[in-house]
Amino acid sequence: MRVNLEARAAAAEQRKAQTRERLLEAAVAMIGEKGPDACSIEDFVAAAGVSRGTFYNYFPTAESLLHAVRLKIVASLTAVLDARLPKTMPACERLATRLHSYQVTVSRDAAWGWMMLRLDGSRLERTPALEASLDEMFRAGVAQGHFRNMDPAAARTLIFGTSRMLQRDVLMGLSDPAHGIEVIALLLTACGLPHDQAMDVSRRGAALAQEIQDAADAS
């Protein structure tokens, strides 16, 4: 009897996880189609094939679902990079690789890129974990003598804003790899890195981001 109860509980948890995943996937599809501000709970439940009551078993509001989508995407991207990048990598190179990795993902999956751009431009609250990670990288860059000591919040606005505009250029077909390398180099320069060094760091970051994405696609 105990074995049966445990098996039933495990099966129930698996079904819950699958339903939650269906809602997340439905949200991604609807955001790409309509934009986050135009989506409703009815849109999400229809796309996922679940009832409104089932939706509330997982998310109290539409905004909480959108927030969960963003958290999942950020966690997935960060996990891939953290698994490949050595902990001893200088902060400036880690930042360049992370920014290039994001742009590589956008260039290979336009639907995903537009979905993220719409999420970032919506009224959805920010992602504290992502901001904390960026602040930590910036402070490490300051401590290593690569970045100038300025307000991390100002650096965060500069980095996110530049990355978002570059993402839009990629999606609109206005950007090529060389453009992305120079934009991220200029961003590193604004943070305090000498421009020639910033260009070298940006080139290495772009090459490493491509390598990591190729490995992820092949797995």
N, C-alpha and C positions, 0 to 999 in steps of 0.2 A: 504493500500500500504506500509506504514511504517513497519508494522509487517512482511509483505512478504520480504521486503528488509533486515530486520534484520535477519530473518530466513535464507535467502539465504547466507548472510554474515557469519552467524554462521556455516552453512553447509560447506561453502567453507573453512573456517578455520579448520574445523574438517577434511576435506579431505586432506588439506595440512599437518596437524599433522600426519595423518595416512600414507601419502606418505613418510614423513621424517622418521617415525618409521620403515617403510619397508626398507628404505635405511640403517638405523642403524642396523637392524637385518641381512640384507644381508651382511653388512660389517663384522659383528661378524662371520657369517658362512664362509665367504671367508678367513678371517684372520686365523681361525682355520684350514682351509684346505690347504692354500698356504703360509701363513705367510704374514705380512704386506708389506714387501718390494717387494714381487712378485705380489701383487694385482694391478690391473689397474681399471680405471673408467669403462671400458667395462665389467670387471668381476662383479662390483657392480651393474651396471644397468641390466645386464642379470639376476643376482640372484634376484634382486628386481622386475623385470618385468616392468621397466620403460625405457623411452628413455634417451639418453645422454643429450638432451636439458632439460628434467625434472630434471636430476641430478644437472645441473648448476643453477637451480632455488633455490636449497637448499645449495649447497656446491661449492665453486669456484675451489677446487682441491681435489684430492684423499686424500691428507694429512689432509685437513680440516675435511673430513668425519671421518678419523681415530681418529683425535683429539676429535671430538664430541663423538665418541664411548667411548673413555677413560673417558671423563668428565662425561658422563652419568653413567658409571659404578661406578666411584669414588663417585659421588653424591649420588647414590642409596645406596651404602654400608655405607657411612658416615651418611646418614639420618636414617637408621635403628639403628645404634649404638647410635647416638645422642639422639634418642627418648627413649632409654632404659638406658643409662648411666647417673647417676646423675652428675650435674655440679660440685658438691663438691668432686667428686672422685679424689684422688691423681693422678697426671700426670703419674706416673710410672704404676699404675694399669690401667689407661685408655689406655696407649700405649700397655701394654701387652694384654689387651682384644682386641684391634683393630688388633694387629698382629695375634693373635690366630683366630679371626673371619675370617680373610682373608684366613688362612690355612684351616679352617673348610669348607669354601665355595669351595676352591680348591679340597678338598678331596671328596666333594659330587658332584661336577660337573667338571669332568676332562677336557671336551671339553672347558669349560669356562676358566679353569686354564691354559691350553695350549695357548689359545687365548691371555690371559693377559700376559703370559710369553713372547710370541712373540712380543706383542706390546711394552712391557718394554725393550726388547732387540733390538728394531728397532731404526732407526734414527729419529723417531718422537720426536718432542720437548717435554720437560717435562711438567708436569701439575702444574702450579704455585699454584693453590688452595690447592692441596695435600701437596706440599712442605711447604707452609705457615702454614698449619694446624699442620704438624709435627714439624716445628720450634717452633710454639707456645707451643706445648706440652712439647718439650724439655726445653724451657726457663722456663716454669712453674715448671718442675721437678727440675731445678737448683734453682729456688726461694724457693721451698719447702725443699731444702736440700737433695734431693734424688739423683740428678745427679751432676756430677762434671761440673764446668764451663769451657766448651771447645767450640770451634767454632761450631755453629749449622750446618753449611754446612758439616763439617767432621762427625758429628753425623748422619746427614741425609744419607750420603754415606754409613756409617756403617750399619744403620738400613735397608735401601732399599736393599743393597747388600746381607745382611744376610737373609732377608725375601725372596728375589728372589731365593737364593740357597736352602732354606728350601722348598719353593714352588716346585722347580724342584725335590727335593728328594721325596716329597709327590707324585707328578705325576709319578715318576719313580718307585714308590712302595718301595723306600729305607728308608722311614721314618715311624715311628709309633707315636702314641700320646705322649709316654714318651720322645721320641727323640725331638719332637717339644717343649715340656715343657722345656727341658734342654737347647735347643738352644736359646730360647727366654730369659731364665734366664741368660744365659751367655751374651746375648746382653745387658740386663739390668745391669749386673755386669760391663760390659765395659763402660756403661754410668755413673757408679758411685755407684750403689746400692750394699750393702754387699751381698755376694753370697747366704747365707742362706735366707735372706729376699727376694732376687730376685727369688729364687725357690718357695717360698710361693706365691709371687705375680703372678708368671707365672702359677702356678697351679690354683689359683683363676681365673685368666684371661681365662684360657682354659675352665674351668667349665662354666663360665659366657658366653663365646662365643658359646659353645654348646647349652646352654639354649636359647640364643637369636636366634640362627639359627633354633632350633627346633620350637620355637614359630612362626618364619617367615614362615617356611615350612608348619605349620599347618593352617596358616591364608589364 
